[in-house]
Amino acid sequence: MRICHIGLNHKTAPVELRERLAVAQTDIGEILQLQLQHPAIREAALLSTCNRVEMTVVTHEPESAIAAVHEWFAKTAGMDIDEVCKHLYSFTTDEAIRHLFAVASGLDSLVLGEPQILGQVKTSYEHALAAGTAGHVLHRLYQSTFAAAKRARSETEIGKQSVNISSCAVELAKHIFGSLNGKTVLLIGAGEMAELAARHLRGNGCTDILVANRTLERAKTLAMEFEGHALTLNQLDDYLDRADIILSSTGASTFVLLPEAIKRAATKRKGSPMFLVDIAVPRDIDPRIADIDDVYLYDIDDLQQVVQGNVEHRQEQAEEARSLLEQEARSFLGWLKSLESVPLIRNIQQQMEKRRMDELEKAQRYMKEFSPEQFELIERFSRSMMKRFMHPALQTLKTLPDDIEGDLLMGAASRLFDLQEGRTEEKPRSKEKNEQSPG
């Protein structure tokens, strides 16, 4: 049994590619179920955020499963497979587990230690549960992932005073305006990122906060919290010229802000600068807006420059967190290896018990004068001898190392005990859609 983790992130792919691969949350279940139609894939989960798109699969055929996921990435991006593969990483088992643990702990994020990613990983697991594509292995993997992330955050300071995307946007705004006192903010979208941005901007002196959202009720809820004003997206043109800072984070599939609307707003502002931050993937703001005079547009990749200034003093805590994650990864790898050795051990025991009984049956023809008590003693002696003979081999198989040596030992055991593949082993279980209880 192997776990494969295939994907791309802000380090390997530009925002232009990530937005082509962004998956709507409502589509994830169908995508996962389609993946399970491939014979090499037994379980699957998909993580899609503004900074990464990653798929985790469980398989007996890693190469075939990875190739199938590569095809999905290419088809979704509308690109040649060789071209999209330049941006993909593919991890198998130990590397896959360590990578997922690091992602959930915020160690692989654009902002080191950012807390939002753990919730996003939990959501990806919930989507797999709802789609029926998370089986026994993924159940255990994600429970171990959440436990590892909790240890990293509670036993180190990696999560303390963490910087997030919204706080980075505030730092950029300060570079443009200096002080943010009295500035007017327009938030497009009323989700978690907008709420975080509102808190940071309000805390840095912004007094007027406008919230525009497709659903007016949600905009009103957020605006009320910050004593702001709620708008619908259709009202944007009437308020753009009032905004010193615009931060957009919707789930729209097309641009929400176009150059013509910003040109009109910039003209009304008579040279007063406008600062726009697009933290949505796919992007909300047409990149051509960056060419308009007195308008400063940044997307999520631009924020990396701000992030780097906050990373150095956090690296020591990150190393401590990685050490804890390594402990958790080894524990999970031991469990995963046991999934492979347990059926082998059971098959060896069944094979040897059958041979013991066959030999005992042959011996019976020479023990016709033996009493039942005497025969019972011989039967017990044969069982004891078999257990003594088998103990070293079975003990070794129960404590296999989680590397190539373990695989070689399993192969040797199968050969030595004459277990022909497919003859004595149980057939793989079919993909069960209703296997929902965490393991």
C-alpha positions as CSV (number, residue, x, y, z in Angstrom):
1,M,0.0,0.0,0.0
2,R,1.4,3.4,-1.0
3,I,0.4,7.0,-0.4
4,C,1.1,9.4,-3.2
5,H,0.9,13.2,-3.0
6,I,0.9,15.2,-6.3
7,G,0.5,18.9,-6.7
8,L,1.9,22.4,-7.1
9,N,2.1,25.5,-5.0
10,H,3.2,29.1,-4.8
11,K,6.9,27.9,-4.9
12,T,6.5,25.9,-8.1
13,A,3.8,27.6,-10.2
14,P,2.9,31.2,-10.8
15,V,-0.6,32.5,-10.0
16,E,-1.5,32.4,-13.7
17,L,-1.3,28.6,-13.6
18,R,-2.7,28.2,-10.1
19,E,-5.9,30.1,-11.1
20,R,-6.4,27.8,-14.0
21,L,-6.3,24.8,-11.7
22,A,-8.4,26.3,-8.9
23,V,-11.3,24.0,-8.0
24,A,-14.7,25.1,-6.7
25,Q,-15.5,23.5,-3.4
26,T,-18.7,22.2,-4.9
27,D,-16.9,20.3,-7.6
28,I,-14.4,18.5,-5.4
29,G,-16.6,15.5,-4.7
30,E,-17.2,14.7,-8.3
31,I,-13.5,15.1,-9.2
32,L,-12.5,12.6,-6.4
33,Q,-15.1,10.1,-7.5
34,L,-13.8,10.3,-11.1
35,Q,-10.3,9.6,-9.8
36,L,-11.5,6.4,-8.1
37,Q,-12.6,5.1,-11.4
38,H,-9.0,4.6,-12.3
39,P,-8.0,1.0,-11.4
40,A,-4.8,2.1,-9.6
41,I,-6.4,4.6,-7.2
42,R,-8.2,3.2,-4.2
43,E,-8.7,6.4,-2.1
44,A,-8.3,10.1,-2.9
45,A,-8.5,13.6,-1.4
46,L,-8.0,17.0,-2.9
47,L,-6.7,20.3,-1.4
48,S,-7.4,23.5,-3.3
49,T,-6.4,26.9,-1.9
50,C,-5.1,30.1,-3.4
51,N,-1.6,28.9,-2.9
52,R,-1.7,25.2,-3.8
53,V,-3.6,22.5,-5.5
54,E,-2.7,19.0,-4.3
55,M,-4.1,15.5,-4.6
56,T,-3.4,12.7,-2.1
57,V,-4.1,9.1,-3.3
58,V,-3.8,5.6,-1.9
59,T,-2.6,3.0,-4.4
60,H,-0.8,-0.3,-4.9
61,E,0.6,1.0,-8.2
62,P,2.3,4.4,-7.5
63,E,3.6,5.0,-11.0
64,S,0.2,4.4,-12.6
65,A,-1.6,6.5,-10.0
66,I,0.8,9.4,-10.3
67,A,0.4,9.3,-14.1
68,A,-3.4,9.4,-13.8
69,V,-3.2,12.5,-11.5
70,H,-0.8,14.2,-13.9
71,E,-3.3,13.7,-16.6
72,W,-6.0,15.3,-14.5
73,F,-3.8,18.4,-13.8
74,A,-3.0,18.7,-17.5
75,K,-6.7,18.4,-18.6
76,T,-7.8,20.8,-15.9
77,A,-5.2,23.4,-16.8
78,G,-5.8,22.9,-20.5
79,M,-2.1,22.4,-21.1
80,D,0.2,19.8,-22.5
81,I,1.1,17.2,-19.8
82,D,4.9,17.7,-20.2
83,E,4.4,21.5,-19.7
84,V,2.3,21.2,-16.6
85,C,4.6,18.5,-15.1
86,K,7.4,21.1,-15.0
87,H,5.5,22.7,-12.1
88,L,4.3,19.5,-10.3
89,Y,5.9,17.6,-7.4
90,S,5.1,14.0,-6.8
91,F,5.9,12.4,-3.4
92,T,5.5,8.8,-2.5
93,T,4.7,7.4,1.0
94,D,7.3,8.8,3.5
95,E,7.9,12.0,1.5
96,A,4.1,12.3,0.9
97,I,3.4,12.0,4.6
98,R,6.1,14.5,5.6
99,H,4.9,17.0,3.1
100,L,1.2,16.8,4.2
101,F,2.2,17.2,7.8
102,A,4.3,20.2,6.9
103,V,1.5,21.7,4.9
104,A,-1.1,21.3,7.7
105,S,1.4,22.8,10.2
106,G,2.0,25.9,8.1
107,L,5.6,25.1,7.4
108,D,5.1,25.0,3.6
109,S,2.9,28.1,3.4
110,L,3.6,31.4,1.8
111,V,3.5,32.8,5.3
112,L,5.4,30.5,7.6
113,G,3.2,29.2,10.4
114,E,0.0,30.7,9.1
115,P,-3.0,29.1,10.8
116,Q,-5.7,29.1,8.1
117,I,-4.1,26.2,6.2
118,L,-5.0,23.6,8.9
119,G,-8.7,24.4,8.5
120,Q,-8.3,24.1,4.7
121,V,-6.7,20.7,5.1
122,K,-9.6,19.6,7.4
123,T,-12.0,20.8,4.8
124,S,-10.3,18.7,2.1
125,Y,-10.6,15.7,4.4
126,E,-14.3,16.4,4.9
127,H,-14.9,16.6,1.2
128,A,-13.3,13.2,0.7
129,L,-15.5,11.8,3.5
130,A,-18.6,13.2,1.9
131,A,-17.6,11.9,-1.5
132,G,-16.9,8.4,-0.1
133,T,-13.3,8.5,-1.4
134,A,-11.6,8.4,2.0
135,G,-11.0,4.8,3.2
136,H,-9.1,3.3,6.1
137,V,-5.7,4.6,5.1
138,L,-6.8,8.2,4.5
139,H,-8.8,8.2,7.7
140,R,-5.7,7.3,9.7
141,L,-3.5,9.6,7.6
142,Y,-5.6,12.7,8.3
143,Q,-6.1,12.0,11.9
144,S,-2.3,11.7,12.2
145,T,-1.9,14.9,10.2
146,F,-4.2,16.9,12.6
147,A,-2.4,15.5,15.6
148,A,1.0,16.3,14.1
149,A,-0.1,19.9,13.3
150,K,-1.5,20.3,16.8
151,R,1.8,19.2,18.4
152,A,3.8,21.6,16.1
153,R,1.6,24.5,17.2
154,S,1.3,23.7,20.9
155,E,4.9,22.6,21.6
156,T,6.7,25.2,19.6
157,E,6.1,28.9,18.9
158,I,5.7,28.5,15.2
159,G,2.1,29.7,15.4
160,K,2.6,32.6,17.8
161,Q,2.5,36.1,16.3
162,S,2.0,34.4,13.0
163,V,1.8,36.7,10.0
164,N,-1.0,36.0,7.5
165,I,-1.9,37.2,4.0
166,S,-4.0,40.0,5.3
167,S,-1.3,41.4,7.6
168,C,1.1,41.3,4.7
169,A,-1.3,43.4,2.6
170,V,-1.4,46.0,5.5
171,E,2.4,46.2,5.4
172,L,2.3,46.9,1.6
173,A,-0.3,49.5,2.1
174,K,1.9,51.3,4.6
175,H,4.7,51.4,2.0
176,I,2.2,53.3,-0.3
177,F,0.5,55.6,2.2
178,G,2.8,55.8,5.2
179,S,0.1,56.1,7.8
180,L,-3.2,54.4,7.3
181,N,-5.1,56.7,9.7
182,G,-8.4,57.9,8.1
183,K,-8.0,55.8,5.0
184,T,-11.2,54.2,3.4
185,V,-11.1,50.5,2.8
186,L,-13.2,48.6,0.3
187,L,-13.4,44.8,0.8
188,I,-14.8,42.8,-2.1
189,G,-15.9,39.5,-0.7
190,A,-17.1,38.8,2.9
191,G,-15.3,35.6,3.7
192,E,-12.7,34.7,6.3
193,M,-9.9,36.5,4.4
194,A,-12.0,39.7,4.2
195,E,-12.7,39.6,7.9
196,L,-9.0,39.1,8.8
197,A,-8.1,42.0,6.5
198,A,-10.8,44.2,8.1
199,R,-9.3,43.5,11.6
200,H,-5.8,44.3,10.5
201,L,-6.7,47.5,8.6
202,R,-9.0,48.8,11.4
203,G,-6.2,48.1,13.9
204,N,-3.8,50.2,11.8
205,G,-6.1,53.3,11.7
206,C,-8.5,52.8,8.8
207,T,-11.8,54.3,9.9
208,D,-14.2,53.7,7.0
209,I,-14.8,50.1,5.8
210,L,-17.0,49.3,2.9
211,V,-18.0,45.6,2.3
212,A,-19.2,44.5,-1.1
213,N,-20.5,41.0,-1.6
214,R,-22.6,39.0,-3.9
215,T,-25.0,38.2,-1.0
216,L,-25.9,41.5,0.7
217,E,-26.9,39.9,4.0
218,R,-23.4,38.5,4.4
219,A,-21.9,41.9,3.6
220,K,-24.2,43.5,6.2
221,T,-23.1,41.0,8.9
222,L,-19.4,41.8,8.3
223,A,-19.9,45.6,7.9
224,M,-21.9,45.7,11.1
225,E,-19.0,44.1,13.0
226,F,-16.7,47.0,11.9
227,E,-19.3,49.8,11.9
228,G,-19.0,49.9,8.1
229,H,-21.3,50.0,5.1
230,A,-22.6,47.1,3.0
231,L,-22.9,47.0,-0.8
232,T,-23.8,44.6,-3.5
233,L,-21.3,43.9,-6.3
234,N,-23.6,45.8,-8.6
235,Q,-23.0,49.0,-6.6
236,L,-19.2,48.9,-6.8
237,D,-18.8,51.5,-9.6
238,D,-20.6,54.1,-7.4
239,Y,-18.1,53.6,-4.5
240,L,-14.7,52.8,-6.1
241,D,-13.5,56.4,-6.1
242,R,-14.0,56.6,-2.3
243,A,-11.7,53.7,-1.7
244,D,-8.0,54.3,-0.8
245,I,-7.4,50.6,-0.3
246,I,-9.3,47.8,-2.1
247,L,-8.8,44.2,-1.1
248,S,-10.6,41.5,-3.1
249,S,-11.1,37.9,-2.1
250,T,-14.2,36.4,-3.8
251,G,-14.7,33.0,-5.3
252,A,-15.7,34.5,-8.7
253,S,-14.6,32.7,-11.8
254,T,-14.2,35.9,-13.8
255,F,-12.7,39.4,-13.1
256,V,-14.7,41.4,-10.7
257,L,-12.8,44.7,-11.4
258,L,-12.0,45.8,-14.9
259,P,-9.7,48.6,-16.1
260,E,-12.5,50.9,-17.3
261,A,-14.1,51.1,-13.9
262,I,-10.8,51.8,-12.1
263,K,-9.9,54.5,-14.7
264,R,-13.1,56.3,-14.0
265,A,-12.5,56.1,-10.2
266,A,-8.8,57.2,-10.6
267,T,-9.9,60.2,-12.7
268,K,-12.4,61.3,-9.9
269,R,-9.6,60.9,-7.3
270,K,-7.4,63.5,-9.2
271,G,-4.1,61.8,-8.6
272,S,-4.7,60.4,-5.1
273,P,-3.2,56.9,-5.1
274,M,-5.3,53.7,-5.0
275,F,-3.9,50.6,-3.5
276,L,-5.4,47.2,-4.7
277,V,-4.6,43.8,-3.4
278,D,-6.0,40.7,-5.1
279,I,-5.7,37.6,-2.9
280,A,-8.2,35.5,-4.8
281,V,-7.3,32.6,-7.0
282,P,-8.6,32.8,-9.7
283,R,-7.8,36.5,-9.6
284,D,-10.6,39.0,-9.1
285,I,-8.8,42.0,-10.5
286,D,-7.8,42.4,-14.2
287,P,-3.9,42.6,-14.2
288,R,-4.1,45.4,-16.8
289,I,-5.2,47.7,-14.0
290,A,-1.6,47.8,-12.9
291,D,-0.9,50.1,-16.0
292,I,-3.2,52.9,-14.8
293,D,-1.5,55.9,-13.3
294,D,-1.6,56.3,-9.5
295,V,-3.0,52.8,-9.1
296,Y,-0.9,50.2,-7.3
297,L,-2.0,46.6,-7.9
298,Y,-0.5,43.6,-6.1
299,D,-1.5,39.9,-6.3
300,I,-0.9,37.1,-3.9
301,D,2.5,36.3,-5.4
302,D,3.7,39.8,-4.9
303,L,3.1,39.4,-1.2
304,Q,6.1,37.0,-1.0
305,Q,8.5,39.9,-0.9
306,V,6.8,41.1,2.3
307,V,6.7,37.6,3.8
308,Q,10.5,37.1,3.4
309,G,11.2,39.9,5.9
310,N,9.2,38.0,8.5
311,V,10.7,34.5,8.0
312,E,14.3,34.6,9.3
313,H,13.5,35.0,13.0
314,R,11.0,32.1,12.8
315,Q,13.3,29.5,11.3
316,E,14.5,28.1,14.6
317,Q,10.9,27.4,15.7
318,A,10.3,25.9,12.3
319,E,13.2,23.4,12.8
320,E,11.8,22.4,16.2
321,A,8.4,21.9,14.6
322,R,9.9,19.7,11.8
323,S,11.6,17.5,14.4
324,L,8.2,16.9,16.1
325,L,6.6,16.2,12.7
326,E,9.3,13.6,12.0
327,Q,8.4,11.7,15.1
328,E,4.7,11.7,14.1
329,A,5.6,10.7,10.5
330,R,7.6,7.7,11.7
331,S,4.7,6.6,13.9
332,F,2.3,6.7,11.0
333,L,4.8,5.0,8.6
334,G,5.1,2.1,11.1
335,W,1.3,1.7,11.1
336,L,1.2,1.8,7.3
337,K,3.9,-0.8,7.0
338,S,1.9,-3.0,9.3
339,L,-0.9,-3.0,6.8
340,E,1.4,-4.7,4.4
341,S,3.0,-7.2,6.8
342,V,-0.2,-8.3,8.6
343,P,-1.8,-10.1,5.6
344,L,1.6,-11.7,4.9
345,I,2.0,-12.9,8.5
346,R,-1.6,-14.3,8.4
347,N,-0.9,-16.1,5.1
348,I,2.3,-17.6,6.5
349,Q,0.5,-18.8,9.6
350,Q,-2.3,-20.3,7.6
351,Q,0.2,-22.0,5.2
352,M,2.3,-23.5,8.0
353,E,-0.8,-24.6,10.0
354,K,-2.1,-26.4,6.9
355,R,1.3,-28.2,6.5
356,R,1.4,-29.1,10.1
357,M,-2.1,-30.7,9.9
358,D,-1.2,-32.5,6.7
359,E,1.9,-34.0,8.4
360,L,-0.1,-34.9,11.5
361,E,-2.7,-36.6,9.4
362,K,0.0,-38.7,7.7
363,A,1.5,-39.6,11.1
364,Q,-1.8,-40.9,12.4
365,R,-1.6,-44.0,10.2
366,Y,1.5,-45.0,12.3
367,M,-0.2,-44.2,15.7
368,K,-3.2,-46.5,15.6
369,E,-2.3,-47.9,19.0
370,F,-2.0,-44.5,20.6
371,S,-4.6,-43.3,23.1
372,P,-6.5,-40.0,22.5
373,E,-4.4,-38.5,25.4
374,Q,-1.2,-39.6,23.7
375,F,-2.2,-38.2,20.4
376,E,-3.2,-34.9,22.0
377,L,0.3,-34.7,23.4
378,I,1.8,-35.2,20.0
379,E,-0.5,-32.6,18.5
380,R,0.5,-30.1,21.2
381,F,4.1,-30.9,20.6
382,S,3.8,-30.2,16.8
383,R,2.1,-26.9,17.4
384,S,4.7,-25.8,20.0
385,M,7.5,-26.7,17.6
386,M,5.9,-24.8,14.7
387,K,5.5,-21.7,16.9
388,R,9.1,-21.9,18.1
389,F,10.3,-22.3,14.5
390,M,8.1,-19.5,13.2
391,H,8.7,-16.9,16.0
392,P,11.9,-15.2,14.7
393,A,10.5,-14.8,11.2
394,L,7.1,-13.5,12.3
395,Q,8.7,-11.1,14.8
396,T,10.9,-9.7,12.1
397,L,7.9,-9.1,9.9
398,K,6.0,-7.4,12.7
399,T,8.8,-4.8,13.1
400,L,9.8,-4.1,9.5
401,P,11.7,-0.9,8.8
402,D,9.8,1.6,6.7
403,D,12.3,1.6,3.8
404,I,13.5,-0.6,1.0
405,E,14.9,-3.1,3.5
406,G,11.4,-3.7,4.7
407,D,10.1,-4.3,1.2
408,L,13.0,-6.7,0.5
409,L,12.3,-8.7,3.7
410,M,8.6,-9.0,2.8
411,G,9.6,-10.3,-0.6
412,A,12.1,-12.8,0.8
413,A,9.5,-14.1,3.3
414,S,6.9,-14.6,0.6
415,R,9.5,-16.5,-1.4
416,L,10.9,-18.6,1.5
417,F,7.5,-19.7,2.7
418,D,6.4,-20.4,-0.9
419,L,3.6,-17.9,-1.0
420,Q,2.9,-17.5,-4.7
421,E,1.3,-14.1,-5.4
422,G,-2.4,-14.4,-5.7
423,R,-2.6,-18.1,-4.6
424,T,-2.8,-17.8,-0.9
425,E,-3.2,-14.1,-0.3
426,E,-6.6,-12.5,0.0
427,K,-7.8,-10.6,-3.0
428,P,-7.8,-6.8,-2.5
429,R,-11.0,-5.5,-1.1
430,S,-13.2,-3.6,-3.5
431,K,-13.5,0.1,-3.1
432,E,-16.2,0.6,-0.5
433,K,-18.1,3.9,-0.8
434,N,-19.6,3.6,2.7
435,E,-16.4,3.1,4.7
436,Q,-16.7,6.2,6.8
437,S,-15.6,5.5,10.3
438,P,-12.1,7.0,11.1
439,G,-9.5,4.3,11.6
